[in-house]
Amino acid sequence: MMMKISLNKSRILNRIIIVCIFLIFGFLLAIYPQIFKSNLFRNELFIRVVGILCLFFIIFIPTLLRKFADNKPGLIIGYDGILDNSTMFNLGLIKWEDISKIEVVEKYGVKMLQISIFKNKEYYINNTENLIIKYCLKLKMNNSDVLTSMSANILSCSFGELESAIRNGFERYKKEQKETRVV
């Protein structure tokens, strides 16, 4: 059984618009801090620093634009594992045999599935082409065995459907492994 979940283009477009608003707002704060002086924020340097910090949202634009233009499915759940195209960390095929556990966590009000890897961690890190993402993955793997987190935010499904599909695929793999060992 193979299941494909597409990317939700309208959700991606919403995020692109929000990031653009932050960039415009950050640009205005950084260049014209005197306009935003008030009783609450009197220090122009503080306003300028906040504006510069808002400009860091530009790092999300390339990923969001690439996802918006991409016609590949956001997630493919198959016999061999999970092919994730919905996150910033495109790791390629995450094989069922490399996954140690799947758990639900909630961060900032967003439910996410955390995929923990117990073997071949270096393979997934080295499989990543982007040097910044590779460095982030190395830092992440030093602190935990969680390789990636997936949410349904930009997928065309609910979180419940995402969790069910991934857990069913993982359980099917474990069941087939038990049957193979018995025979």
ABEGO torsion letter per residue (X at the ends): XBBBBBBBAAAAAAAAAAAAAAAAAAAAAAABAAAABBAABABAAAAAAAAAAAAAAAAAAAAAAAAAABABBABBBBAAEBBBAABABBAEBBBAAABABBBBBBBGGBBBBBBBBABGAAAAAAABABAAAAAAAAAAAAABABABBBBAAABBBBAAAAAAAAAAAAAAAAAAAAAAAAX
